[in-house]
Amino acid sequence: MAEQQKKSNKQINIELGEEVAEGVYSNLAIITHSNTEFIVDFVRMMPGVPKAKVKSRIVLTPQHAKRLMKALKDNIAKYESNHGPIKDIESPGLPMNLGGPTAQA
């Protein structure tokens, strides 16, 4: 049992490189899944531009996807307790122009 406690007390050192630390802006996430993995594509949509680009793709096991969902739920609750409720706006569906002008050639 003492050995089990030693293992659980070990810390993981996580390195965050400069490029990754800058982050990637995304205003749309598309989630798909198979029986073995969840895929989350983070997309950046620009106002008035009918074409969007996937900026990042994350592949998760179902177990990690569920842990991520729980962590997001917990963090949203903490955020809302400090800053008030986050207003949920209905998604207009795709394609969307994010309030900008329609693209013209």
N, CA, C and O atoms as a GROMACS GRO file, in nm:
protein
  420
    1MET      N    1   0.082  -0.120   0.000
    1MET     CA    2   0.000   0.000   0.000
    1MET      C    3   0.086   0.125   0.000
    1MET      O    4   0.051   0.224  -0.065
    2ALA      N    5   0.198   0.123   0.071
    2ALA     CA    6   0.286   0.239   0.074
    2ALA      C    7   0.341   0.268  -0.065
    2ALA      O    8   0.359   0.384  -0.102
    3GLU      N    9   0.368   0.162  -0.143
    3GLU     CA   10   0.419   0.180  -0.278
    3GLU      C   11   0.312   0.244  -0.368
    3GLU      O   12   0.345   0.325  -0.456
    4GLN      N   13   0.185   0.208  -0.346
    4GLN     CA   14   0.076   0.266  -0.423
    4GLN      C   15   0.066   0.416  -0.394
    4GLN      O   16   0.041   0.495  -0.485
    5GLN      N   17   0.084   0.455  -0.269
    5GLN     CA   18   0.080   0.596  -0.233
    5GLN      C   19   0.195   0.671  -0.298
    5GLN      O   20   0.177   0.784  -0.344
    6LYS      N   21   0.313   0.611  -0.303
    6LYS     CA   22   0.427   0.675  -0.367
    6LYS      C   23   0.398   0.702  -0.514
    6LYS      O   24   0.429   0.810  -0.565
    7LYS      N   25   0.337   0.604  -0.582
    7LYS     CA   26   0.304   0.620  -0.723
    7LYS      C   27   0.203   0.732  -0.743
    7LYS      O   28   0.215   0.810  -0.837
    8SER      N   29   0.103   0.742  -0.656
    8SER     CA   30   0.001   0.844  -0.672
    8SER      C   31   0.052   0.983  -0.634
    8SER      O   32  -0.008   1.083  -0.674
    9ASN      N   33   0.161   0.992  -0.559
    9ASN     CA   34   0.217   1.121  -0.521
    9ASN      C   35   0.318   1.174  -0.622
    9ASN      O   36   0.365   1.287  -0.609
   10LYS      N   37   0.352   1.093  -0.722
   10LYS     CA   38   0.446   1.138  -0.824
   10LYS      C   39   0.385   1.252  -0.904
   10LYS      O   40   0.265   1.253  -0.932
   11GLN      N   41   0.470   1.349  -0.940
   11GLN     CA   42   0.423   1.461  -1.019
   11GLN      C   43   0.467   1.443  -1.163
   11GLN      O   44   0.570   1.381  -1.191
   12ILE      N   45   0.389   1.498  -1.252
   12ILE     CA   46   0.422   1.497  -1.393
   12ILE      C   47   0.470   1.636  -1.431
   12ILE      O   48   0.402   1.735  -1.404
   13ASN      N   49   0.586   1.643  -1.493
   13ASN     CA   50   0.636   1.770  -1.543
   13ASN      C   51   0.584   1.788  -1.684
   13ASN      O   52   0.610   1.706  -1.772
   14ILE      N   53   0.511   1.896  -1.705
   14ILE     CA   54   0.453   1.925  -1.836
   14ILE      C   55   0.523   2.047  -1.893
   14ILE      O   56   0.529   2.152  -1.830
   15GLU      N   57   0.575   2.030  -2.013
   15GLU     CA   58   0.645   2.139  -2.079
   15GLU      C   59   0.551   2.206  -2.179
   15GLU      O   60   0.481   2.139  -2.254
   16LEU      N   61   0.549   2.339  -2.178
   16LEU     CA   62   0.467   2.417  -2.269
   16LEU      C   63   0.559   2.503  -2.353
   16LEU      O   64   0.612   2.604  -2.305
   17GLY      N   65   0.578   2.463  -2.478
   17GLY     CA   66   0.666   2.538  -2.568
   17GLY      C   67   0.605   2.672  -2.606
   17GLY      O   68   0.485   2.693  -2.594
   18GLU      N   69   0.691   2.763  -2.653
   18GLU     CA   70   0.647   2.899  -2.688
   18GLU      C   71   0.537   2.899  -2.794
   18GLU      O   72   0.438   2.970  -2.782
   19GLU      N   73   0.555   2.820  -2.899
   19GLU     CA   74   0.459   2.819  -3.009
   19GLU      C   75   0.322   2.771  -2.963
   19GLU      O   76   0.220   2.829  -2.999
   20VAL      N   77   0.320   2.666  -2.883
   20VAL     CA   78   0.193   2.612  -2.832
   20VAL      C   79   0.132   2.708  -2.730
   20VAL      O   80   0.010   2.722  -2.724
   21ALA      N   81   0.215   2.775  -2.651
   21ALA     CA   82   0.167   2.867  -2.549
   21ALA      C   83   0.091   2.985  -2.609
   21ALA      O   84   0.006   3.044  -2.543
   22GLU      N   85   0.121   3.019  -2.734
   22GLU     CA   86   0.050   3.128  -2.800
   22GLU      C   87  -0.096   3.095  -2.822
   22GLU      O   88  -0.181   3.184  -2.827
   23GLY      N   89  -0.127   2.966  -2.836
   23GLY     CA   90  -0.265   2.923  -2.855
   23GLY      C   91  -0.311   2.941  -2.998
   23GLY      O   92  -0.243   3.002  -3.081
   24VAL      N   93  -0.428   2.887  -3.026
   24VAL     CA   94  -0.491   2.897  -3.157
   24VAL      C   95  -0.635   2.939  -3.134
   24VAL      O   96  -0.706   2.875  -3.056
   25TYR      N   97  -0.679   3.045  -3.200
   25TYR     CA   98  -0.816   3.092  -3.185
   25TYR      C   99  -0.910   3.003  -3.265
   25TYR      O  100  -0.882   2.969  -3.380
   26SER      N  101  -1.021   2.966  -3.204
   26SER     CA  102  -1.123   2.886  -3.270
   26SER      C  103  -1.260   2.936  -3.225
   26SER      O  104  -1.280   2.964  -3.107
   27ASN      N  105  -1.353   2.946  -3.320
   27ASN     CA  106  -1.489   2.985  -3.283
   27ASN      C  107  -1.591   2.879  -3.327
   27ASN      O  108  -1.712   2.905  -3.332
   28LEU      N  109  -1.540   2.760  -3.359
   28LEU     CA  110  -1.627   2.648  -3.393
   28LEU      C  111  -1.552   2.518  -3.365
   28LEU      O  112  -1.434   2.506  -3.399
   29ALA      N  113  -1.620   2.423  -3.305
   29ALA     CA  114  -1.562   2.290  -3.283
   29ALA      C  115  -1.655   2.187  -3.346
   29ALA      O  116  -1.777   2.191  -3.326
   30ILE      N  117  -1.597   2.096  -3.421
   30ILE     CA  118  -1.673   1.989  -3.483
   30ILE      C  119  -1.624   1.859  -3.420
   30ILE      O  120  -1.505   1.828  -3.423
   31ILE      N  121  -1.717   1.783  -3.364
   31ILE     CA  122  -1.681   1.661  -3.291
   31ILE      C  123  -1.739   1.541  -3.364
   31ILE      O  124  -1.858   1.536  -3.394
   32THR      N  125  -1.652   1.444  -3.392
   32THR     CA  126  -1.695   1.317  -3.451
   32THR      C  127  -1.636   1.206  -3.365
   32THR      O  128  -1.545   1.229  -3.286
   33HIS      N  129  -1.689   1.085  -3.382
   33HIS     CA  130  -1.637   0.975  -3.302
   33HIS      C  131  -1.653   0.842  -3.374
   33HIS      O  132  -1.737   0.825  -3.462
   34SER      N  133  -1.570   0.749  -3.332
   34SER     CA  134  -1.582   0.609  -3.373
   34SER      C  135  -1.594   0.529  -3.244
   34SER      O  136  -1.609   0.587  -3.137
   35ASN      N  137  -1.588   0.398  -3.253
   35ASN     CA  138  -1.598   0.318  -3.131
   35ASN      C  139  -1.470   0.326  -3.047
   35ASN      O  140  -1.471   0.284  -2.931
   36THR      N  141  -1.361   0.380  -3.101
   36THR     CA  142  -1.234   0.383  -3.027
   36THR      C  143  -1.180   0.523  -3.000
   36THR      O  144  -1.086   0.538  -2.922
   37GLU      N  145  -1.237   0.627  -3.064
   37GLU     CA  146  -1.180   0.761  -3.044
   37GLU      C  147  -1.281   0.871  -3.073
   37GLU      O  148  -1.378   0.853  -3.147
   38PHE      N  149  -1.255   0.986  -3.010
   38PHE     CA  150  -1.328   1.108  -3.038
   38PHE      C  151  -1.231   1.202  -3.108
   38PHE      O  152  -1.115   1.212  -3.070
   39ILE      N  153  -1.280   1.270  -3.211
   39ILE     CA  154  -1.197   1.366  -3.284
   39ILE      C  155  -1.263   1.501  -3.271
   39ILE      O  156  -1.381   1.518  -3.303
   40VAL      N  157  -1.186   1.599  -3.224
   40VAL     CA  158  -1.236   1.735  -3.210
   40VAL      C  159  -1.155   1.823  -3.305
   40VAL      O  160  -1.035   1.841  -3.287
   41ASP      N  161  -1.223   1.878  -3.405
   41ASP     CA  162  -1.161   1.972  -3.498
   41ASP      C  163  -1.197   2.113  -3.454
   41ASP      O  164  -1.315   2.147  -3.443
   42PHE      N  165  -1.096   2.194  -3.429
   42PHE     CA  166  -1.117   2.334  -3.392
   42PHE      C  167  -1.100   2.417  -3.519
   42PHE      O  168  -0.996   2.413  -3.585
   43VAL      N  169  -1.205   2.494  -3.551
   43VAL     CA  170  -1.214   2.566  -3.677
   43VAL      C  171  -1.221   2.715  -3.650
   43VAL      O  172  -1.276   2.759  -3.549
   44ARG      N  173  -1.165   2.792  -3.741
   44ARG     CA  174  -1.177   2.938  -3.735
   44ARG      C  175  -1.261   2.984  -3.853
   44ARG      O  176  -1.222   2.970  -3.969
   45MET      N  177  -1.380   3.039  -3.821
   45MET     CA  178  -1.468   3.095  -3.924
   45MET      C  179  -1.447   3.246  -3.924
   45MET      O  180  -1.442   3.308  -3.818
   46MET      N  181  -1.435   3.304  -4.042
   46MET     CA  182  -1.418   3.449  -4.053
   46MET      C  183  -1.547   3.510  -4.108
   46MET      O  184  -1.613   3.449  -4.193
   47PRO      N  185  -1.583   3.629  -4.061
   47PRO     CA  186  -1.707   3.693  -4.108
   47PRO      C  187  -1.706   3.711  -4.259
   47PRO      O  188  -1.609   3.761  -4.316
   48GLY      N  189  -1.815   3.671  -4.322
   48GLY     CA  190  -1.833   3.693  -4.465
   48GLY      C  191  -1.752   3.601  -4.554
   48GLY      O  192  -1.756   3.614  -4.676
   49VAL      N  193  -1.678   3.507  -4.496
   49VAL     CA  194  -1.596   3.416  -4.576
   49VAL      C  195  -1.661   3.278  -4.572
   49VAL      O  196  -1.675   3.220  -4.465
   50PRO      N  197  -1.702   3.226  -4.689
   50PRO     CA  198  -1.774   3.100  -4.691
   50PRO      C  199  -1.686   2.977  -4.665
   50PRO      O  200  -1.739   2.866  -4.648
   51LYS      N  201  -1.557   2.994  -4.662
   51LYS     CA  202  -1.466   2.881  -4.641
   51LYS      C  203  -1.399   2.895  -4.504
   51LYS      O  204  -1.355   3.003  -4.467
   52ALA      N  205  -1.393   2.785  -4.431
   52ALA     CA  206  -1.329   2.785  -4.299
   52ALA      C  207  -1.217   2.683  -4.299
   52ALA      O  208  -1.214   2.592  -4.381
   53LYS      N  209  -1.124   2.701  -4.206
   53LYS     CA  210  -1.008   2.613  -4.201
   53LYS      C  211  -0.996   2.550  -4.062
   53LYS      O  212  -1.008   2.618  -3.960
   54VAL      N  213  -0.970   2.419  -4.061
   54VAL     CA  214  -0.941   2.352  -3.934
   54VAL      C  215  -0.804   2.400  -3.888
   54VAL      O  216  -0.706   2.387  -3.961
   55LYS      N  217  -0.798   2.455  -3.768
   55LYS     CA  218  -0.674   2.508  -3.714
   55LYS      C  219  -0.602   2.409  -3.625
   55LYS      O  220  -0.480   2.416  -3.608
   56SER      N  221  -0.678   2.315  -3.568
   56SER     CA  222  -0.618   2.216  -3.480
   56SER      C  223  -0.711   2.095  -3.471
   56SER      O  224  -0.833   2.109  -3.474
   57ARG      N  225  -0.653   1.977  -3.461
   57ARG     CA  226  -0.731   1.855  -3.444
   57ARG      C  227  -0.677   1.781  -3.323
   57ARG      O  228  -0.556   1.759  -3.311
   58ILE      N  229  -0.767   1.742  -3.234
   58ILE     CA  230  -0.731   1.666  -3.115
   58ILE      C  231  -0.802   1.531  -3.122
   58ILE      O  232  -0.923   1.526  -3.144
   59VAL      N  233  -0.728   1.422  -3.104
   59VAL     CA  234  -0.784   1.288  -3.103
   59VAL      C  235  -0.776   1.235  -2.961
   59VAL      O  236  -0.669   1.235  -2.900
   60LEU      N  237  -0.890   1.190  -2.908
   60LEU     CA  238  -0.899   1.144  -2.769
   60LEU      C  239  -0.959   1.005  -2.761
   60LEU      O  240  -1.038   0.965  -2.847
   61THR      N  241  -0.920   0.931  -2.659
   61THR     CA  242  -0.990   0.806  -2.630
   61THR      C  243  -1.126   0.843  -2.570
   61THR      O  244  -1.142   0.954  -2.520
   62PRO      N  245  -1.224   0.754  -2.574
   62PRO     CA  246  -1.353   0.784  -2.513
   62PRO      C  247  -1.340   0.821  -2.364
   62PRO      O  248  -1.411   0.909  -2.315
   63GLN      N  249  -1.248   0.755  -2.292
   63GLN     CA  250  -1.228   0.786  -2.151
   63GLN      C  251  -1.175   0.929  -2.132
   63GLN      O  252  -1.220   1.001  -2.043
   64HIS      N  253  -1.080   0.969  -2.216
   64HIS     CA  254  -1.026   1.105  -2.205
   64HIS      C  255  -1.131   1.208  -2.247
   64HIS      O  256  -1.137   1.317  -2.189
   65ALA      N  257  -1.212   1.175  -2.346
   65ALA     CA  258  -1.318   1.267  -2.387
   65ALA      C  259  -1.416   1.291  -2.272
   65ALA      O  260  -1.459   1.404  -2.249
   66LYS      N  261  -1.450   1.184  -2.201
   66LYS     CA  262  -1.542   1.199  -2.089
   66LYS      C  263  -1.479   1.280  -1.975
   66LYS      O  264  -1.546   1.363  -1.913
   67ARG      N  265  -1.350   1.257  -1.948
   67ARG     CA  266  -1.280   1.337  -1.846
   67ARG      C  267  -1.273   1.484  -1.886
   67ARG      O  268  -1.287   1.572  -1.802
   68LEU      N  269  -1.252   1.509  -2.016
   68LEU     CA  270  -1.249   1.647  -2.064
   68LEU      C  271  -1.385   1.713  -2.045
   68LEU      O  272  -1.393   1.828  -2.002
   69MET      N  273  -1.492   1.640  -2.077
   69MET     CA  274  -1.627   1.693  -2.058
   69MET      C  275  -1.651   1.731  -1.911
   69MET      O  276  -1.705   1.837  -1.881
   70LYS      N  277  -1.611   1.642  -1.821
   70LYS     CA  278  -1.629   1.670  -1.677
   70LYS      C  279  -1.545   1.790  -1.634
   70LYS      O  280  -1.592   1.873  -1.555
   71ALA      N  281  -1.423   1.799  -1.683
   71ALA     CA  282  -1.335   1.911  -1.648
   71ALA      C  283  -1.391   2.043  -1.702
   71ALA      O  284  -1.388   2.145  -1.632
   72LEU      N  285  -1.442   2.042  -1.824
   72LEU     CA  286  -1.504   2.163  -1.880
   72LEU      C  287  -1.626   2.205  -1.800
   72LEU      O  288  -1.645   2.323  -1.771
   73LYS      N  289  -1.710   2.107  -1.765
   73LYS     CA  290  -1.830   2.135  -1.685
   73LYS      C  291  -1.792   2.199  -1.552
   73LYS      O  292  -1.854   2.297  -1.510
   74ASP      N  293  -1.692   2.144  -1.486
   74ASP     CA  294  -1.645   2.197  -1.358
   74ASP      C  295  -1.590   2.338  -1.374
   74ASP      O  296  -1.620   2.426  -1.293
   75ASN      N  297  -1.510   2.360  -1.476
   75ASN     CA  298  -1.450   2.492  -1.497
   75ASN      C  299  -1.552   2.596  -1.539
   75ASN      O  300  -1.541   2.713  -1.501
   76ILE      N  301  -1.653   2.557  -1.616
   76ILE     CA  302  -1.759   2.650  -1.653
   76ILE      C  303  -1.838   2.691  -1.528
   76ILE      O  304  -1.873   2.808  -1.512
   77ALA      N  305  -1.865   2.595  -1.440
   77ALA     CA  306  -1.936   2.626  -1.315
   77ALA      C  307  -1.855   2.725  -1.230
   77ALA      O  308  -1.911   2.819  -1.174
   78LYS      N  309  -1.725   2.703  -1.222
   78LYS     CA  310  -1.639   2.795  -1.146
   78LYS      C  311  -1.637   2.934  -1.209
   78LYS      O  312  -1.644   3.035  -1.139
   79TYR      N  313  -1.627   2.938  -1.342
   79TYR     CA  314  -1.627   3.066  -1.413
   79TYR      C  315  -1.756   3.142  -1.386
   79TYR      O  316  -1.754   3.261  -1.353
   80GLU      N  317  -1.871   3.070  -1.400
   80GLU     CA  318  -2.000   3.136  -1.382
   80GLU      C  319  -2.023   3.180  -1.238
   80GLU      O  320  -2.094   3.278  -1.215
   81SER      N  321  -1.966   3.110  -1.142
   81SER     CA  322  -1.982   3.154  -1.003
   81SER      C  323  -1.904   3.284  -0.977
   81SER      O  324  -1.941   3.362  -0.890
   82ASN      N  325  -1.798   3.305  -1.054
   82ASN     CA  326  -1.719   3.429  -1.039
   82ASN      C  327  -1.767   3.542  -1.129
   82ASN      O  328  -1.760   3.659  -1.090
   83HIS      N  329  -1.816   3.510  -1.249
   83HIS     CA  330  -1.845   3.612  -1.349
   83HIS      C  331  -1.990   3.618  -1.394
   83HIS      O  332  -2.024   3.701  -1.478
   84GLY      N  333  -2.074   3.533  -1.341
   84GLY     CA  334  -2.213   3.529  -1.383
   84GLY      C  335  -2.232   3.432  -1.498
   84GLY      O  336  -2.136   3.382  -1.556
   85PRO      N  337  -2.358   3.405  -1.530
   85PRO     CA  338  -2.389   3.306  -1.633
   85PRO      C  339  -2.334   3.344  -1.770
   85PRO      O  340  -2.334   3.462  -1.808
   86ILE      N  341  -2.289   3.245  -1.841
   86ILE     CA  342  -2.247   3.264  -1.980
   86ILE      C  343  -2.373   3.256  -2.064
   86ILE      O  344  -2.449   3.159  -2.055
   87LYS      N  345  -2.396   3.358  -2.146
   87LYS     CA  346  -2.515   3.358  -2.231
   87LYS      C  347  -2.496   3.259  -2.344
   87LYS      O  348  -2.397   3.264  -2.416
   88ASP      N  349  -2.592   3.170  -2.358
   88ASP     CA  350  -2.587   3.068  -2.461
   88ASP      C  351  -2.666   3.117  -2.581
   88ASP      O  352  -2.788   3.133  -2.573
   89ILE      N  353  -2.598   3.142  -2.692
   89ILE     CA  354  -2.668   3.185  -2.812
   89ILE      C  355  -2.689   3.064  -2.902
   89ILE      O  356  -2.604   2.976  -2.910
   90GLU      N  357  -2.802   3.061  -2.968
   90GLU     CA  358  -2.831   2.950  -3.058
   90GLU      C  359  -2.743   2.958  -3.180
   90GLU      O  360  -2.725   3.066  -3.238
   91SER      N  361  -2.689   2.846  -3.218
   91SER     CA  362  -2.608   2.840  -3.338
   91SER      C  363  -2.698   2.851  -3.460
   91SER      O  364  -2.797   2.779  -3.469
   92PRO      N  365  -2.665   2.940  -3.553
   92PRO     CA  366  -2.748   2.953  -3.672
   92PRO      C  367  -2.730   2.838  -3.770
   92PRO      O  368  -2.800   2.831  -3.872
   93GLY      N  369  -2.636   2.748  -3.740
   93GLY     CA  370  -2.609   2.638  -3.831
   93GLY      C  371  -2.505   2.678  -3.934
   93GLY      O  372  -2.464   2.794  -3.941
   94LEU      N  373  -2.464   2.583  -4.012
   94LEU     CA  374  -2.364   2.612  -4.114
   94LEU      C  375  -2.431   2.623  -4.250
   94LEU      O  376  -2.529   2.552  -4.272
   95PRO      N  377  -2.386   2.706  -4.341
   95PRO     CA  378  -2.281   2.805  -4.321
   95PRO      C  379  -2.332   2.924  -4.242
   95PRO      O  380  -2.452   2.951  -4.237
   96MET      N  381  -2.240   2.992  -4.180
   96MET     CA  382  -2.275   3.111  -4.103
   96MET      C  383  -2.179   3.222  -4.141
   96MET      O  384  -2.065   3.197  -4.181
   97ASN      N  385  -2.225   3.346  -4.128
   97ASN     CA  386  -2.137   3.456  -4.164
   97ASN      C  387  -2.090   3.536  -4.043
   97ASN      O  388  -2.025   3.639  -4.060
   98LEU      N  389  -2.122   3.491  -3.922
   98LEU     CA  390  -2.077   3.554  -3.797
   98LEU      C  391  -2.105   3.703  -3.792
   98LEU      O  392  -2.029   3.780  -3.733
   99GLY      N  393  -2.214   3.744  -3.854
   99GLY     CA  394  -2.257   3.884  -3.845
   99GLY      C  395  -2.188   3.975  -3.944
   99GLY      O  396  -2.216   4.095  -3.946
  100GLY      N  397  -2.100   3.924  -4.025
  100GLY     CA  398  -2.029   4.007  -4.122
  100GLY      C  399  -2.103   4.011  -4.255
  100GLY      O  400  -2.205   3.944  -4.273
  101PRO      N  401  -2.051   4.090  -4.346
  101PRO     CA  402  -2.115   4.097  -4.477
  101PRO      C  403  -2.099   3.968  -4.555
  101PRO      O  404  -2.005   3.892  -4.531
  102THR      N  405  -2.189   3.942  -4.646
  102THR     CA  406  -2.180   3.823  -4.731
  102THR      C  407  -2.067   3.844  -4.830
  102THR      O  408  -2.052   3.952  -4.886
  103ALA      N  409  -1.988   3.739  -4.852
  103ALA     CA  410  -1.877   3.749  -4.945
  103ALA      C  411  -1.927   3.767  -5.086
  103ALA      O  412  -2.024   3.703  -5.128
  104GLN      N  413  -1.860   3.855  -5.161
  104GLN     CA  414  -1.895   3.878  -5.300
  104GLN      C  415  -1.769   3.876  -5.383
  104GLN      O  416  -1.662   3.915  -5.337
  105ALA      N  417  -1.782   3.830  -5.507
  105ALA     CA  418  -1.666   3.826  -5.597
  105ALA      C  419  -1.659   3.950  -5.680
  105ALA      O  420  -1.568   3.964  -5.762
   0.00000   0.00000   0.00000
